[in-house]
């Protein structure tokens, strides 16, 4: 029925040695893991389905090499999705006190950003080997009204590797009707 519903999960422990959760990760195993979603059902906006995330929340990245992630989110209702980075949460949904975004932790002048429209998360120059946690909030908007959001808390493992990512030529943005096939040529080179 109509209302605003909070759906959450709280787990007593995160992985040990997550670097950006304070003191070089020494206390991360005692940090609570918490995520939540808000589902708003209103007679004004109609029924609502939560955002579906198709890519997993575990990623590997190479030391000192560009890293990118997209949660591959879609909304079954066709709602507008807006992405933002938020602090990782702990007990009862409070921000983790020692949380830092990955680029603040590392010793190199890099950036860690999210595109609010596409959901692309980019870490320009990961300069520390180890595990990092980050959180993404994905809001659903319909006719100018917030109809819900989901959060994703994900882990990024930075490691030494000799692979270079492929370079993909720009792809023209195309709009089609859902369920319609789209065939395009994608060009890439692998250094």
C-alpha positions in Angstrom: 0.0 0.0 0.0 1.0 3.7 -0.1 3.9 4.8 2.1 7.7 5.1 2.4 9.4 1.8 3.3 13.0 1.4 4.4 14.7 -1.9 3.6 18.1 -2.4 5.2 20.6 -5.0 6.2 23.3 -4.7 8.9 26.1 -7.2 9.3 28.5 -7.1 12.3 31.8 -7.2 10.3 33.5 -6.1 7.1 36.6 -7.6 5.7 39.8 -7.1 7.6 42.4 -4.7 6.2 40.1 -2.4 4.1 42.5 0.5 3.8 40.2 3.4 3.5 38.2 2.6 6.7 40.8 4.0 9.0 44.3 3.3 10.4 45.4 1.5 7.3 42.5 -0.9 7.6 43.4 -2.2 11.0 39.9 -1.6 12.4 37.9 -2.5 9.4 37.0 -6.0 10.5 35.1 -4.5 13.5 33.3 -2.0 11.2 29.7 -2.7 10.7 28.4 -3.2 7.2 25.1 -1.5 6.4 23.1 -0.8 3.3 19.6 0.4 2.8 17.0 1.1 0.1 13.9 3.3 0.3 10.8 2.4 -1.6 8.1 5.1 -2.0 4.6 4.0 -3.1 2.3 6.9 -3.8 -1.1 7.3 -5.4 0.4 10.3 -7.2 3.3 8.3 -8.9 1.8 4.8 -9.1 3.5 1.5 -8.4 7.3 1.3 -8.1 9.9 -1.4 -8.6 13.4 -1.0 -7.2 16.5 -0.4 -9.4 18.2 -3.6 -10.6 22.0 -3.7 -10.6 23.5 -6.2 -13.1 27.2 -5.8 -12.4 28.6 -7.4 -9.2 29.9 -5.2 -6.3 33.4 -6.8 -6.3 36.0 -5.3 -8.6 39.7 -5.8 -9.3 41.9 -2.9 -10.5 45.5 -2.5 -11.4 48.0 -0.4 -9.4 48.6 3.0 -11.1 46.2 2.3 -14.0 42.8 3.9 -14.7 39.9 1.9 -13.2 36.3 2.3 -14.2 33.1 0.6 -13.0 29.4 0.9 -13.9 26.8 -0.9 -11.8 24.7 -1.5 -14.9 21.6 -0.2 -13.2 18.2 -0.1 -14.8 14.8 0.7 -13.6 11.9 -1.6 -14.7 9.5 1.4 -14.5 11.7 3.7 -16.7 12.4 6.1 -13.9 15.2 8.6 -14.2 18.3 7.4 -12.3 20.7 9.8 -10.5 24.0 8.4 -9.1 26.1 9.8 -6.2 29.0 8.7 -4.0 28.1 8.5 -0.3 30.2 7.5 2.7 30.1 3.8 3.7 27.6 3.2 6.5 27.9 1.4 9.8 25.6 0.8 12.8 22.0 1.9 12.2 23.0 3.6 9.0 25.5 6.1 10.5 28.5 7.2 8.4 31.6 5.2 9.3 33.7 7.7 11.3 37.0 6.8 9.7 35.8 6.4 6.1 37.7 8.2 3.4 37.2 8.1 -0.3 40.0 6.2 -2.0 41.6 9.2 -3.6 42.0 10.9 -0.2 43.7 7.8 1.2 46.3 7.3 -1.5 49.5 9.2 -1.7 49.2 10.3 -5.3 47.3 13.3 -6.6 44.4 11.3 -8.2 40.6 11.5 -8.4 37.7 9.2 -7.6 34.5 10.4 -9.2 31.0 9.3 -10.3 29.0 10.6 -13.3 25.6 11.4 -11.8 23.8 10.6 -15.1 25.6 7.4 -16.3 26.8 5.9 -13.1 30.3 5.6 -14.4 32.7 5.4 -11.4 36.3 6.4 -12.3 39.4 6.1 -10.1 42.1 7.9 -12.2 45.3 6.6 -10.6 44.9 3.9 -7.8 48.2 4.3 -6.0 47.9 1.9 -3.1 47.7 -1.9 -3.2 45.0 -3.4 -1.1 41.2 -3.4 -0.5 38.9 -0.3 -0.6 35.2 0.0 0.1 33.0 2.7 -1.5 29.2 3.3 -1.5 27.0 4.4 -4.4 23.4 5.8 -4.0 21.1 5.4 -6.9 18.0 7.5 -6.8 14.8 6.9 -8.8 12.9 10.1 -10.0 9.6 10.2 -11.8 7.8 13.4 -12.9 10.1 15.4 -10.6 9.3 13.2 -7.5 11.8 11.0 -5.7 10.2 7.5 -5.7 13.0 5.6 -4.0 16.7 4.8 -4.0 19.1 1.9 -3.5 22.6 1.9 -2.1 25.5 -0.3 -3.2 28.5 -0.8 -0.9 31.3 -2.3 -3.0 34.8 -3.5 -2.7 37.7 -2.7 -5.0 40.9 -4.7 -4.8 44.0 -2.9 -6.2 46.8 -5.3 -7.2 50.0 -5.4 -9.3 49.2 -6.5 -12.8 50.8 -6.1 -16.2 47.6 -5.9 -18.2 46.6 -2.6 -19.8 42.8 -2.0 -20.4 41.5 -1.8 -24.0 41.0 1.6 -25.6 37.4 1.8 -26.9 36.5 4.3 -29.6 33.6 6.6 -28.6 30.2 5.1 -29.2 27.3 7.3 -30.4 24.5 7.5 -27.8 21.4 5.9 -29.3 17.8 5.9 -28.0 15.6 2.9 -28.8 12.4 1.4 -27.6 12.8 -1.2 -24.8 12.9 -4.7 -26.2 14.1 -3.6 -29.6 17.4 -5.0 -30.9 20.2 -2.6 -31.6 23.2 -3.6 -33.7 26.3 -1.3 -33.7 29.9 -1.7 -34.5 32.3 -1.2 -31.5 36.0 -0.5 -32.2 38.7 -1.1 -29.7 42.4 -1.7 -29.5 44.2 -3.6 -26.8 47.7 -2.2 -26.1 
